[in-house]
Amino acid sequence: MKKILLTILLFSFLLTACGAPASTEAQATPLPTDLPPTAFMPVAGDPRTLIVMVHDSFSASETIIQEFEKNNNVKISFLKSGDAGAALNKAILSKDAPLADVFYGVDNTFLSRALDSGIFVSYASPLINNIPEEYNLDLKNRAIPVDYADVCINYSKAFFSKNGLPVPASLDDLLKPEYKGMLVVENPATSSPGLAFLLATIQKYGDPGYLDFWKALKDNGVVVVDGWETAYYTNFSASSGNGPQPMVVSYSSSPAAEVFYSTVPMEDSPTGAINSPGTCLRQVEFVGILAGTKNRDLAEKFIDFMLDKPFQESMPLSMFVYPVNYQAALPEQFAKFSQPAVEPALVPDNIDTQRDAWIGAWTQTVLP
Amino acid sequence: MIIKGLRRLLPWLAPVAFLGLFFFYPLLRILSLGSNFSFTSSSPNIFFRIINVVGFTFYQAFLSTGLTLLLGLLLAYLFSHFDFPLKRLFQALTAIPFMLPTVVVAAGFTALLGPRGWLNLGLMSLLNLEQPPIIFVGTLWAILLAHVFYNSTIIIRIVGNAWASLDTRFTDAARSLGASPFRTFLNVTLPLLRPSIFAASLLVFLFDFTSYGVILLLGGSKFVTLEVEIFIQTMHMLNLPVASLLSVIQLLSTLIFSIIYSRYVLTVTNIGKPRVGWLNLRKPGNIKQRILVIGLLLCLVIIFALPILALPLRSISRFEAGRAEFIRVGPALTLDYYRELFINRQSSLFYVPPFLAARNSLFYAALTVFLSLLLGFPAASALARPGRLEKWIDPLLMLPLGASSVTLGLGYILTFNGFLNPERWQFLPSSFNLLTFPLLLPIAHTTIALPFVIRSLQAAMITIPNRYREAAAVLGASHWQTWKNIDWPIISRATISAGAFAFTISLGEFGAASLLARPDYPTLPTAIYRFLSQPGGMNYGQAMAMATMLMFICGVGILIIEQLRLPGTGEF
């Protein structure tokens, strides 16, 4: 009897869980059920669907997106596609039958690759006028800038004040003996902020001068880990991981995130960012309309929406990035605790051809 | 003749069609894309690098498999010979690591053995040291230990099942003829267990060979295996030709090992009468046995429970605002993280309600179990009576385990994007795309689970002596009756094990999930990763809380599966 009951339980569990796996948003495409085929034919007035391909770190406020959907009679479906590299790979591989209408998430280290593969079509949005020229890296408007973030070294305020140490003011300071073993960086081969920091050193010390810097840094006990999660949550001392290193390569907005996501209300962030000239790298993220889309008009409207004030102003607290639109105001909490970089380094032009060589040389120098 | 040939072909139709469509075809497509790798234009440096990487991959896989075998055999002996209170709980405990996402396991190991982990902090305060004495994370030992932690359950289950159903007459005869227990083990038990040991070891080896998360997170950047290099070349360098070359090397190695295995195992015939049910399990009798049992259980708890325990503990402790101190200032207990899981505080579009994620995960897991058992059974029964066809197909069956999930994921994109075009097939909604169809994920899980299931079932089916089937046929039983009354009782335990494997594989699988486009059908591992990719105490706590939920669900799921005594088992 018991056996029969348990078997029935298992199968009924299988059956009841059948149907559609539950979705987070009501607007997701439903699985085909036994409705007549005519139910799927578009009827005048029915909202169309716009698919936006994004990377995994994308986040947006529900209210703002819903307002766009209401105003334009459209349903937006976000297609999360892995990290920045994975998402771009997918977009390039599916060029002939694009998975989405809009692709957001190309950053300036991958920009030339994306443009060369021809996945985007050009769109000269009127709102581009509100974006400072320095972010508009594609003059043909195939990839349009949406936000930027600065990769900077974060430090633990408590550690430096307790030990009476001055916070390093430049990259050269990191080589001083009093900071031995205090910095954790990410491997540029496996981590985007790691690569960004490497590029910042290349911009400052030149090629091959940067290798001398890294050799000295290695002698001063720098710790290398694979990715941001490990560096921040395992090695960094001012995060919940409570690790041994008081300095980590992270983002200039991370201190604000620490306050925002803290478990107890905080008046000051436990971390700060080193943002003096030349110590940070500016990463810009772009959006573009995928070639082959059947919803060109809606895609254009969506890009205009992304560049407009409401969406731009919502980005700092959802993704912890800075808006490119200079008319957008920063939320107070964000502006108070995050410090944008002063004269950040920019991604070198020859990143595409040299990436492999730089990372290879770095690996030879730093990893024993 | 033709009909007989067709009948031999029949059990293979479904599994081969499934693997052919969902594994071989996408793989070939993506590899052909990278075939323009030109040997002349690449620097000689790259060949040195490749050789180094391949060498290290084999080295760590061999070492890990050896260590896993050692621990696994000890624990298999424990579980197959003794009965003790909470036995099922301990068995489920060894299976839980198998499905934990690597990020979470790395966090657990670091909490235990890292520079600020319990062990180091304890030793530092005990011996008054300045620097943490034990360096663990970032060494080869971390990789080896993590592999043992993950994969012991494979050995325990497969070899344990075989051991429990071994015919005791042989060992009894050996003992009564005067052989010591050690000699009996060496000369009688071990040869009888060889097929299952080989099968389990091959599976463990392939897992270690293609291991990615453990190498990256616990080994650090010094150690690079084939899989890590493929990831780097594909995802960060966007260099498909080199990645394809590495994938081919990986697959060829897998194929070679598979061929060696099948050459050996398929020629083993079995003698003896297998035991069925859960007979011959006794409580430890004398004091020596008690010590053994308790000692092994203690080992089990230390190796399996301690790293896992760090997660629930982290999920209920809140460190005070002075957490930037080196020494933790008395953590407070809190359920805040669990509460927070259910609130969408920033009304974010991508908020993942935990019950929803759990339900999706369980649904995919159930589907994977169903599909892999459905396809695995015919394949395993065909393999149990190998003919010429089986000799060819057998090595190919292990390939899904040896293929890089990155390569396969990209192959899926090439193949399934635009497959079943809605314009041609009118009944599909206009925005249908097979690639984003949510059921593609359990299908991907099944391609990984299938080799497991087939091997587990095959190892059990080999133990069925043909004499019984022949006797039944002579007595007039039909094929179905023979199967129901002879085969089924013997392999039922293996079926449950295989089902449990498929369940855990699907529940914790993250690689395929991250490569297939996921339109808002979140699963628990992806939700955990989301939390860990942003700074902030709340995010970290919620990640730990969700990981604890995942562990709990998996444990309960395994216990339920094991409770199932499917009809017909028991007395034989």
Boltz contact constraints between the chains, C-beta under 6 A:
constraints:
  - contact:
      token1: [A, 3]
      token2: [B, 565]
      max_distance: 6.0
  - contact:
      token1: [A, 3]
      token2: [B, 567]
      max_distance: 6.0
  - contact:
      token1: [A, 6]
      token2: [B, 564]
      max_distance: 6.0
  - contact:
      token1: [A, 14]
      token2: [B, 366]
      max_distance: 6.0
  - contact:
      token1: [A, 17]
      token2: [B, 363]
      max_distance: 6.0
  - contact:
      token1: [A, 17]
      token2: [B, 366]
      max_distance: 6.0
  - contact:
      token1: [A, 21]
      token2: [B, 360]
      max_distance: 6.0
  - contact:
      token1: [A, 21]
      token2: [B, 363]
      max_distance: 6.0
  - contact:
      token1: [A, 21]
      token2: [B, 438]
      max_distance: 6.0
  - contact:
      token1: [A, 21]
      token2: [B, 521]
      max_distance: 6.0
  - contact:
      token1: [A, 22]
      token2: [B, 356]
      max_distance: 6.0
  - contact:
      token1: [A, 22]
      token2: [B, 359]
      max_distance: 6.0
  - contact:
      token1: [A, 23]
      token2: [B, 520]
      max_distance: 6.0
  - contact:
      token1: [A, 23]
      token2: [B, 521]
      max_distance: 6.0
  - contact:
      token1: [A, 24]
      token2: [B, 520]
      max_distance: 6.0
  - contact:
      token1: [A, 25]
      token2: [B, 520]
      max_distance: 6.0
  - contact:
      token1: [A, 28]
      token2: [B, 519]
      max_distance: 6.0
  - contact:
      token1: [A, 28]
      token2: [B, 520]
      max_distance: 6.0
  - contact:
      token1: [A, 29]
      token2: [B, 431]
      max_distance: 6.0
  - contact:
      token1: [A, 37]
      token2: [B, 426]
      max_distance: 6.0
  - contact:
      token1: [A, 37]
      token2: [B, 427]
      max_distance: 6.0
  - contact:
      token1: [A, 40]
      token2: [B, 429]
      max_distance: 6.0
  - contact:
      token1: [A, 49]
      token2: [B, 431]
      max_distance: 6.0
  - contact:
      token1: [A, 57]
      token2: [B, 533]
      max_distance: 6.0
  - contact:
      token1: [A, 59]
      token2: [B, 348]
      max_distance: 6.0
  - contact:
      token1: [A, 59]
      token2: [B, 350]
      max_distance: 6.0
  - contact:
      token1: [A, 60]
      token2: [B, 349]
      max_distance: 6.0
  - contact:
      token1: [A, 61]
      token2: [B, 347]
      max_distance: 6.0
  - contact:
      token1: [A, 62]
      token2: [B, 347]
      max_distance: 6.0
  - contact:
      token1: [A, 62]
      token2: [B, 349]
      max_distance: 6.0
  - contact:
      token1: [A, 63]
      token2: [B, 347]
      max_distance: 6.0
  - contact:
      token1: [A, 65]
      token2: [B, 349]
      max_distance: 6.0
  - contact:
      token1: [A, 79]
      token2: [B, 517]
      max_distance: 6.0
  - contact:
      token1: [A, 79]
      token2: [B, 519]
      max_distance: 6.0
  - contact:
      token1: [A, 80]
      token2: [B, 518]
      max_distance: 6.0
  - contact:
      token1: [A, 81]
      token2: [B, 517]
      max_distance: 6.0
  - contact:
      token1: [A, 82]
      token2: [B, 514]
      max_distance: 6.0
  - contact:
      token1: [A, 85]
      token2: [B, 235]
      max_distance: 6.0
  - contact:
      token1: [A, 85]
      token2: [B, 236]
      max_distance: 6.0
  - contact:
      token1: [A, 86]
      token2: [B, 235]
      max_distance: 6.0
  - contact:
      token1: [A, 90]
      token2: [B, 413]
      max_distance: 6.0
  - contact:
      token1: [A, 93]
      token2: [B, 410]
      max_distance: 6.0
  - contact:
      token1: [A, 93]
      token2: [B, 413]
      max_distance: 6.0
  - contact:
      token1: [A, 93]
      token2: [B, 414]
      max_distance: 6.0
  - contact:
      token1: [A, 94]
      token2: [B, 413]
      max_distance: 6.0
  - contact:
      token1: [A, 94]
      token2: [B, 417]
      max_distance: 6.0
  - contact:
      token1: [A, 97]
      token2: [B, 417]
      max_distance: 6.0
  - contact:
      token1: [A, 97]
      token2: [B, 418]
      max_distance: 6.0
  - contact:
      token1: [A, 113]
      token2: [B, 238]
      max_distance: 6.0
  - contact:
      token1: [A, 156]
      token2: [B, 324]
      max_distance: 6.0
  - contact:
      token1: [A, 158]
      token2: [B, 324]
      max_distance: 6.0
  - contact:
      token1: [A, 187]
      token2: [B, 221]
      max_distance: 6.0
  - contact:
      token1: [A, 189]
      token2: [B, 232]
      max_distance: 6.0
  - contact:
      token1: [A, 224]
      token2: [B, 221]
      max_distance: 6.0
  - contact:
      token1: [A, 226]
      token2: [B, 216]
      max_distance: 6.0
  - contact:
      token1: [A, 226]
      token2: [B, 221]
      max_distance: 6.0
  - contact:
      token1: [A, 229]
      token2: [B, 532]
      max_distance: 6.0
  - contact:
      token1: [A, 230]
      token2: [B, 217]
      max_distance: 6.0
  - contact:
      token1: [A, 232]
      token2: [B, 535]
      max_distance: 6.0
  - contact:
      token1: [A, 234]
      token2: [B, 110]
      max_distance: 6.0
  - contact:
      token1: [A, 238]
      token2: [B, 324]
      max_distance: 6.0
  - contact:
      token1: [A, 240]
      token2: [B, 537]
      max_distance: 6.0
  - contact:
      token1: [A, 240]
      token2: [B, 540]
      max_distance: 6.0
  - contact:
      token1: [A, 242]
      token2: [B, 116]
      max_distance: 6.0
  - contact:
      token1: [A, 243]
      token2: [B, 116]
      max_distance: 6.0
  - contact:
      token1: [A, 244]
      token2: [B, 115]
      max_distance: 6.0
  - contact:
      token1: [A, 254]
      token2: [B, 535]
      max_distance: 6.0
  - contact:
      token1: [A, 257]
      token2: [B, 535]
      max_distance: 6.0
  - contact:
      token1: [A, 257]
      token2: [B, 536]
      max_distance: 6.0
  - contact:
      token1: [A, 258]
      token2: [B, 535]
      max_distance: 6.0
  - contact:
      token1: [A, 258]
      token2: [B, 536]
      max_distance: 6.0
  - contact:
      token1: [A, 261]
      token2: [B, 536]
      max_distance: 6.0
  - contact:
      token1: [A, 261]
      token2: [B, 538]
      max_distance: 6.0
  - contact:
      token1: [A, 261]
      token2: [B, 539]
      max_distance: 6.0
  - contact:
      token1: [A, 262]
      token2: [B, 537]
      max_distance: 6.0
  - contact:
      token1: [A, 263]
      token2: [B, 318]
      max_distance: 6.0
  - contact:
      token1: [A, 263]
      token2: [B, 537]
      max_distance: 6.0
  - contact:
      token1: [A, 263]
      token2: [B, 538]
      max_distance: 6.0
  - contact:
      token1: [A, 264]
      token2: [B, 321]
      max_distance: 6.0
  - contact:
      token1: [A, 270]
      token2: [B, 324]
      max_distance: 6.0
  - contact:
      token1: [A, 356]
      token2: [B, 237]
      max_distance: 6.0
  - contact:
      token1: [A, 367]
      token2: [B, 221]
      max_distance: 6.0
  - contact:
      token1: [A, 367]
      token2: [B, 222]
      max_distance: 6.0
